[in-house]
Amino acid sequence: MASLLLGDYNDLEVARETSIGLYLTSDDGDLLLPEKYVEAGTRVGDIVRVFVYRDSEDRLIATNLRPLALVNSYAGLTVKDHGPAGAFLEWGLEKDLLLPYRNQRRDLRIGERVFVYVYLDEESDRLVASTKWKQFLSQEPFQGEPGDAVRLLVADETELGYPVIVNGTHQGLLFHNEVFRPLRLGEQLPGFLRQVRADGKLDVRLQQEGYGEVESATDTLLKAIKAAPGGRLPLGDKSLAEDVYRRVGMSKKVFKKALGALFRQGLVLLEPEATVLK
């Protein structure tokens, strides 16, 4: 047996069956997997993978539902309701996630999407959220070099661009001129490190720089053309930048460079609003 990871997935053994569900065993005691979450054929002795949290009566409980955020992670979630203790966020479970008033930077509207960090409150031993996500970022120097591939999570939008979480640990900035469609709080994107600034924050981009960028885009575009019905991709020199980004994930500028490279190689035929495999 092992200690429970509250707010995360656990692989636990079925200890016994009851009329209300299965009891799973751990070093922290047995906990209930309610009948409605029990998959058919599960028996005593089986190992099941469940998410563990506390119910409305503070009891440890297991579920096979998949939450939108785990403990010690960032996420974009929607405000569902307000209560005496704070706002409640929809996160994919029957019990909503509490965002205490002390963890809010401003008043929040029902239906509003907010970017939060989810953590285990030591006083209450409950999972809670905080919109003051910057305090949970790593203070260690970022381990990476310009040009490295990174994972981006959209945290906010400012006049300069989109603040993002880079590789789940550090803050970065994705400038507006790098983005060709609206981004959503909590959206995950692949990107590349542009530079590490003197203050330790990062500048990032969605495309690789230099020749590698065009080479990568050319390969991506060729795959998209081959995958299109009849080898005809409905994108061309006259297509809107928004359509280009939506379909192949690159700027119009980079798209035109990749298109030119494929044409020079004799691989495609060009139409104003379509590209055809030759």
C-alpha positions as CSV (number, residue, x, y, z in Angstrom):
1,M,0.0,0.0,0.0
2,A,1.0,3.6,-0.4
3,S,0.0,7.0,1.0
4,L,-2.8,8.8,-0.9
5,L,-2.1,11.6,-3.3
6,L,-4.9,14.0,-2.6
7,G,-5.9,15.8,-5.7
8,D,-4.2,13.4,-8.0
9,Y,-4.7,9.9,-9.5
10,N,-4.0,6.9,-7.3
11,D,-3.8,3.2,-8.1
12,L,-5.6,1.5,-5.3
13,E,-6.7,-2.1,-4.4
14,V,-10.3,-3.0,-3.9
15,A,-10.7,-4.1,-0.3
16,R,-14.4,-5.0,-0.1
17,E,-17.7,-4.6,-1.8
18,T,-20.8,-3.0,-0.2
19,S,-24.2,-1.9,-1.3
20,I,-23.1,1.7,-1.9
21,G,-19.9,0.9,-3.8
22,L,-16.3,-0.4,-3.4
23,Y,-14.0,0.4,-0.5
24,L,-10.4,0.9,-1.6
25,T,-7.4,0.5,0.7
26,S,-4.4,2.7,1.3
27,D,-2.0,3.7,4.1
28,D,-4.3,6.5,5.0
29,G,-7.3,4.2,5.5
30,D,-10.1,2.9,3.3
31,L,-12.1,5.2,1.1
32,L,-15.3,4.7,-0.9
33,L,-15.6,4.5,-4.7
34,P,-19.3,5.1,-5.0
35,E,-21.3,2.5,-7.0
36,K,-22.0,4.9,-9.9
37,Y,-18.3,5.1,-10.6
38,V,-17.6,1.4,-10.4
39,E,-16.8,-0.2,-13.8
40,A,-18.6,-3.5,-14.6
41,G,-16.6,-6.5,-13.6
42,T,-14.5,-4.9,-10.9
43,R,-13.9,-7.3,-8.0
44,V,-12.1,-7.5,-4.7
45,G,-8.3,-7.6,-5.2
46,D,-8.4,-5.6,-8.4
47,I,-6.3,-2.4,-8.8
48,V,-8.2,0.6,-10.0
49,R,-7.0,4.0,-11.0
50,V,-9.0,6.8,-9.3
51,F,-8.9,10.5,-8.6
52,V,-9.0,11.2,-4.8
53,Y,-10.4,14.3,-3.1
54,R,-12.7,15.3,-0.2
55,D,-16.5,15.4,-0.6
56,S,-18.8,18.1,0.8
57,E,-18.6,16.4,4.3
58,D,-14.8,16.4,4.2
59,R,-14.6,12.6,3.7
60,L,-11.9,11.2,1.4
61,I,-13.6,9.8,-1.7
62,A,-12.6,8.3,-5.0
63,T,-14.0,8.8,-8.5
64,N,-13.2,7.7,-12.0
65,L,-14.2,11.1,-13.4
66,R,-11.4,13.1,-14.9
67,P,-11.0,16.6,-13.3
68,L,-9.8,19.6,-15.4
69,A,-6.9,20.2,-13.1
70,L,-4.8,18.2,-10.6
71,V,-3.1,19.4,-7.4
72,N,0.0,21.6,-8.0
73,S,-1.0,22.5,-11.5
74,Y,-2.3,25.5,-13.5
75,A,-5.6,25.6,-15.4
76,G,-8.2,27.8,-16.9
77,L,-11.6,27.2,-15.2
78,T,-15.0,28.8,-15.3
79,V,-16.7,30.4,-12.3
80,K,-19.9,28.5,-11.5
81,D,-21.2,30.1,-8.3
82,H,-20.4,32.2,-5.3
83,G,-20.7,31.3,-1.6
84,P,-19.7,32.6,1.8
85,A,-16.2,31.3,1.5
86,G,-15.5,32.3,-2.1
87,A,-16.2,31.4,-5.7
88,F,-16.8,27.9,-6.9
89,L,-15.1,26.7,-10.1
90,E,-16.4,24.0,-12.5
91,W,-13.6,21.4,-12.8
92,G,-15.3,18.3,-14.0
93,L,-16.3,16.8,-10.7
94,E,-19.6,16.7,-8.8
95,K,-18.2,18.9,-6.1
96,D,-16.9,22.3,-7.4
97,L,-13.4,23.6,-6.6
98,L,-13.3,26.4,-4.1
99,L,-11.5,29.7,-5.0
100,P,-11.4,31.5,-1.6
101,Y,-11.9,35.2,-1.5
102,R,-8.4,35.7,-0.1
103,N,-7.0,34.0,-3.2
104,Q,-8.8,36.3,-5.6
105,R,-7.3,39.5,-7.1
106,R,-10.7,41.0,-7.9
107,D,-14.4,40.3,-7.9
108,L,-15.4,37.5,-10.3
109,R,-18.5,37.1,-12.4
110,I,-20.4,33.8,-12.8
111,G,-19.6,32.4,-16.1
112,E,-16.2,34.1,-16.3
113,R,-13.1,32.1,-17.1
114,V,-10.1,32.5,-14.8
115,F,-6.6,31.2,-14.7
116,V,-5.7,29.5,-11.4
117,Y,-3.2,27.4,-9.6
118,V,-4.6,24.4,-7.7
119,Y,-3.0,23.4,-4.4
120,L,-3.7,21.6,-1.1
121,D,-4.5,24.0,1.7
122,E,-2.5,22.8,4.7
123,E,-5.0,24.2,7.3
124,S,-8.1,22.6,5.9
125,D,-6.5,19.7,4.0
126,R,-8.8,20.7,1.1
127,L,-8.0,21.4,-2.5
128,V,-8.4,25.1,-3.4
129,A,-7.6,27.4,-6.2
130,S,-5.8,30.8,-6.4
131,T,-5.8,33.4,-9.2
132,K,-2.5,34.7,-7.6
133,W,-0.7,32.1,-9.7
134,K,2.6,34.0,-10.0
135,Q,3.6,33.2,-6.4
136,F,3.7,29.5,-7.3
137,L,6.2,29.8,-10.1
138,S,9.7,28.3,-9.8
139,Q,12.4,30.7,-8.5
140,E,15.1,28.6,-10.0
141,P,16.9,29.7,-13.2
142,F,15.2,28.3,-16.3
143,Q,17.1,25.4,-17.8
144,G,16.9,26.0,-21.5
145,E,18.6,27.6,-24.5
146,P,17.1,29.8,-27.2
147,G,15.5,27.7,-29.9
148,D,14.5,24.9,-27.5
149,A,11.0,23.4,-27.9
150,V,8.8,24.2,-24.9
151,R,5.2,23.7,-23.7
152,L,3.1,26.8,-23.2
153,L,0.0,27.4,-21.1
154,V,-1.9,30.7,-21.7
155,A,-2.3,32.5,-18.4
156,D,-3.4,36.0,-19.3
157,E,-3.6,38.7,-22.0
158,T,-2.0,42.1,-21.8
159,E,-1.2,45.0,-24.2
160,L,2.1,43.4,-25.1
161,G,0.8,39.8,-25.6
162,Y,0.0,36.7,-23.7
163,P,1.7,35.8,-20.4
164,V,2.2,32.1,-20.5
165,I,3.5,29.3,-18.2
166,V,6.5,27.7,-19.8
167,N,7.0,23.9,-19.1
168,G,4.7,24.2,-16.1
169,T,7.3,26.2,-14.0
170,H,8.3,29.6,-15.3
171,Q,6.5,32.7,-16.7
172,G,7.0,33.7,-20.3
173,L,5.6,36.2,-22.8
174,L,4.2,35.4,-26.2
175,F,4.0,38.7,-28.1
176,H,0.9,39.6,-30.0
177,N,2.8,39.7,-33.3
178,E,3.5,36.0,-32.8
179,V,-0.2,35.1,-32.5
180,F,-2.7,34.9,-35.4
181,R,-5.9,33.9,-33.6
182,P,-7.5,34.6,-30.2
183,L,-6.1,32.4,-27.5
184,R,-8.1,31.0,-24.5
185,L,-7.0,31.1,-20.9
186,G,-5.7,27.6,-20.1
187,E,-5.0,26.7,-23.7
188,Q,-1.9,24.6,-24.3
189,L,0.4,25.3,-27.2
190,P,3.8,24.0,-28.4
191,G,6.3,26.8,-28.7
192,F,10.0,27.7,-28.7
193,L,12.2,29.7,-26.4
194,R,13.3,33.0,-27.9
195,Q,15.4,34.3,-24.9
196,V,15.8,34.4,-21.2
197,R,15.6,38.0,-20.0
198,A,17.7,39.6,-17.2
199,D,14.8,39.3,-14.8
200,G,14.6,35.6,-15.4
201,K,11.3,35.8,-17.4
202,L,11.2,34.2,-20.8
203,D,10.3,35.4,-24.3
204,V,8.7,32.6,-26.4
205,R,7.4,32.2,-29.9
206,L,5.2,29.7,-31.7
207,Q,7.5,29.1,-34.7
208,Q,11.2,28.3,-34.9
209,E,13.5,31.1,-36.1
210,G,15.6,31.2,-39.2
211,Y,15.9,28.4,-41.7
212,G,14.7,25.8,-39.3
213,E,11.4,27.6,-39.1
214,V,10.8,27.4,-42.8
215,E,12.0,23.9,-43.1
216,S,9.7,22.8,-40.3
217,A,6.8,24.7,-41.8
218,T,7.4,23.2,-45.3
219,D,7.3,19.7,-43.8
220,T,4.1,20.5,-41.9
221,L,2.5,22.0,-45.0
222,L,3.3,19.1,-47.2
223,K,1.8,16.6,-44.7
224,A,-1.3,18.7,-44.5
225,I,-1.6,18.7,-48.4
226,K,-1.1,15.0,-48.6
227,A,-3.8,14.4,-45.9
228,A,-6.3,16.7,-47.6
229,P,-9.1,15.1,-49.7
230,G,-7.8,14.5,-53.2
231,G,-4.5,16.2,-52.2
232,R,-6.1,19.6,-52.5
233,L,-5.7,21.9,-49.5
234,P,-8.0,24.9,-49.5
235,L,-5.3,27.4,-48.7
236,G,-3.4,29.6,-51.1
237,D,-1.6,32.9,-51.5
238,K,-5.0,34.8,-51.2
239,S,-6.2,32.9,-48.1
240,L,-6.9,34.9,-44.9
241,A,-4.2,34.7,-42.2
242,E,-6.7,33.4,-39.7
243,D,-7.6,30.5,-42.0
244,V,-4.0,29.7,-42.5
245,Y,-3.3,29.6,-38.8
246,R,-6.4,27.6,-38.0
247,R,-5.6,24.9,-40.6
248,V,-1.8,24.6,-40.4
249,G,-0.8,26.5,-37.3
250,M,1.6,29.0,-38.9
251,S,1.6,32.7,-39.8
252,K,0.7,33.8,-43.3
253,K,4.3,35.0,-43.8
254,V,5.8,31.6,-42.9
255,F,3.1,29.8,-44.9
256,K,4.0,31.7,-48.1
257,K,7.7,30.8,-47.6
258,A,6.8,27.2,-47.2
259,L,4.5,27.3,-50.2
260,G,7.3,28.8,-52.3
261,A,9.7,26.1,-51.2
262,L,7.2,23.3,-52.2
263,F,6.5,25.0,-55.6
264,R,10.2,25.3,-56.3
265,Q,10.7,21.6,-55.5
266,G,7.9,20.8,-58.1
267,L,5.7,19.2,-55.5
268,V,2.6,21.3,-55.8
269,L,0.4,23.3,-58.1
270,L,-0.7,26.8,-56.9
271,E,-4.2,28.3,-57.0
272,P,-5.2,31.6,-55.5
273,E,-7.1,29.9,-52.6
274,A,-5.9,26.3,-52.8
275,T,-2.7,24.2,-53.1
276,V,-2.8,20.9,-55.0
277,L,-0.4,18.0,-54.7
278,K,1.4,17.5,-58.1
